[in-house]
Each structure stands twice: as structure tokens, then as C-alpha cells.
Amino acid sequence: FSEEFEPPCLNTVEEPDLVIFDEFSMIDVGLYVDALERIETGVRIVLVGDSGQLPSIGVGDVARDLTATRHYPVTQLTKIHRQALESGIIEIAYMVRNQEQLAEANISQTVVHKQYGVNKDANVFLFQERSHVVQALYKVLEAFKNKHYHSPEDMLKLQVVTPMKLRGDISVYTINTLMQKMFNPESKDKKQLKVTRSGVEIVFRQGDKVMAVGNTYSAPMLDKFTFKSISIETDVFNGTMGIIRAVDPTTNTIIVDYPREEGYVVYGEKEIKSLYLAYCATVQKMQGSSTE
């Protein structure tokens, strides 16, 4: 827990009877130790998460290690509700978890197309060369733009996911730059704001798809029709995606439309650091993302 955020459940409640950790697979060793030091002896702890998900970014794989010790009672949920059992996503997920190959070790063709699931609803393309991935992605994006893209909101129906954040031609930074030029190019009618993150320049422009990284509490809002301030404040949580409605480079302010919110969320100069372009996102970031 950082100095900037003190969890209410551990600070405003003097002696809680029960503390629940959600998304526990994303907690690293340091964070887990900090949490335990703040909880009184005798308080019950429930850890909720999926040890099959990606481990935390920080040091340690706490969820898997605690489960493997067999010193704690563990309840496993086995019925899948998020996707249909016949979905190819489920079949692929189990193959990846079991470290099974999605295709033969020696691919003779430039690209191999395979379908998974009873309904063949999951398509997998395997390439010999990295450059072929970029070429195929560009064709997919062009097809989406020509057939399905009519307004910035349509971008919430398409998501590109990649492992790397900054390095390489299939990194988040590279693909975000490509997709921004394709779907929301620079225009004299659209204001924009340039910021520097991790040594690279990022441009936020009216109409861009963005993601909230980290939690923003008690964020001010504007009426969606008049753009005037309203008395309601909101909490925007990590992984939430929305569309930029307005940018004011003179005050370093960005106005974001999140589908679930009653009004537009206002990001001032300090809060903008929690916004990132979200045409493409890392696998880690997508574990907690949501749009509707």
C-alpha cells in the first residue's frame, strides 16, 4: 500500500472481523507483507483470485505459492460462467495453462489458421515471422474500419492485446500509435495534449480510446449534454475504458466518457498521469479492464 492510498477497510475500521482480498493473484510479496502487518491477529482473511492468471508485476507469485503449500483450506470453483463451455476461448486457455502447443512445432506455411471450440468461434493465426503479424493486424484493422467503425464509441468493440509495452513493432506503444493514426488522425478540428511517459511521447486527442490505470477517487464530473459541472463525484477504477470527449491543452485537462458513468469524468493536470491510450493494451492490463 502506497502512502498516497490508505485502504479504508484497514484504516477506518478499528477491529474488522473479516478482510477479503480480491484479484489476489496480482498481489506481490511486498504488498502482501504490508497488508498482513496492518491486520490484527485473529482477523479472518479470505483470498479470492485465480492462480492460473498472470502473476503480479512485482516480486513473488504469492497466490500459487500459498495454494501449493496445502497449509490453508482452498476452495476451487470449476463451473465456468463467463464464456460458454463450448467456446474456443476455454479450450485455448486450458491448452496454454497446460503448456500445450497450439500448432505443430515446425510450421511449413507462412501462416497457419486454426479454429477452436465446438462452434469454431475462436480463430488462431500462427506466423513464422514477426513482420507477418504486423501485416495481418493491419489488414484486420482496415477491415474493421471499413465495415464496423462509424464513431469513436465503436472502438470499444475492438481490443488489441500484446505482451510488450514499449519494445518492438508489436508493442503497445507502436500499435497504439498505428491505430491512433488510422482511426483518429491529427486534425485542426481536434485539440490534443502531448505528454511523456517512460521516455516516449504520447498524444491524447479528442476521440481517442483510453484506459484508467490505477484508481481515481472522488473525480469531478460534467453533464453529458451541457458540459457543466454537476454535484456528483465518482470513483474510476483500474482498467476502465472510455472515449476522450474534449481536450484543453492550455489547462492540461482531459474530459473522458466512461459508458457506466452518469457524466463525463474530468482529469486535471495531476490526474492525467493515470490515463493511457487503450487501442492496444498489455495482457497484464487487460486482466482488470472493463467497458460496460
Secondary structure as GFF3:
##gff-version 3
##sequence-region A 1 292
A	DSSP	alpha_helix	8	11	.	.	.	ID=ss1
A	DSSP	beta_strand	18	21	.	.	.	ID=ss2
A	DSSP	three_ten_helix	24	26	.	.	.	ID=ss3
A	DSSP	alpha_helix	29	38	.	.	.	ID=ss4
A	DSSP	beta_strand	44	47	.	.	.	ID=ss5
A	DSSP	alpha_helix	62	69	.	.	.	ID=ss6
A	DSSP	alpha_helix	88	97	.	.	.	ID=ss7
A	DSSP	beta_strand	111	116	.	.	.	ID=ss8
A	DSSP	beta_strand	122	127	.	.	.	ID=ss9
A	DSSP	alpha_helix	130	147	.	.	.	ID=ss10
A	DSSP	three_ten_helix	152	157	.	.	.	ID=ss11
A	DSSP	beta_strand	160	162	.	.	.	ID=ss12
A	DSSP	alpha_helix	172	183	.	.	.	ID=ss13
A	DSSP	beta_strand	192	197	.	.	.	ID=ss14
A	DSSP	beta_strand	200	205	.	.	.	ID=ss15
A	DSSP	beta_strand	209	212	.	.	.	ID=ss16
A	DSSP	beta_strand	216	222	.	.	.	ID=ss17
A	DSSP	beta_strand	229	236	.	.	.	ID=ss18
A	DSSP	beta_strand	241	248	.	.	.	ID=ss19
A	DSSP	beta_strand	253	257	.	.	.	ID=ss20
A	DSSP	beta_strand	264	267	.	.	.	ID=ss21
A	DSSP	three_ten_helix	271	274	.	.	.	ID=ss22
A	DSSP	beta_strand	275	277	.	.	.	ID=ss23
A	DSSP	beta_strand	280	282	.	.	.	ID=ss24
A	DSSP	alpha_helix	283	286	.	.	.	ID=ss25
###
